[in-house]
Amino acid sequence: MERVFDAVCCNESFARVAVAAFITHLNPTLEELADFKTAVSEAVTHAIIHGYENLAGYSRHGKSIPAYSIV
C-alpha cells in the first residue's frame, strides 16, 4: 500500500487515520493502535518539516512493489 499526499502538516491526521484503518483487521489493542498512530504522526511530521522545509511537494508513505516482481 502506498499513500501520496501534499506535504503539508494538516495531512498528518489523514496519514494517521489511513494507517489505523489499514491495521484494524489485525485486531490491535487500543494501546497498540495508539502507538501506531503516534509513530505515524511523528514520521509524517518529521518528513514534512525536515524533508520539504516549506517547499511544495508530496509525501509518500508505504512500500510499492513493481508488477514484474510479483510471481
Buried (B, 14 or more C-beta within 10 A) or exposed (E): EEBEBEBEEEBBEEBBEBBBEEBEEEEBEEEEBEEBBEEBBEBBBEBBEEEBEEEEBEBEBEEEEEEEEEE
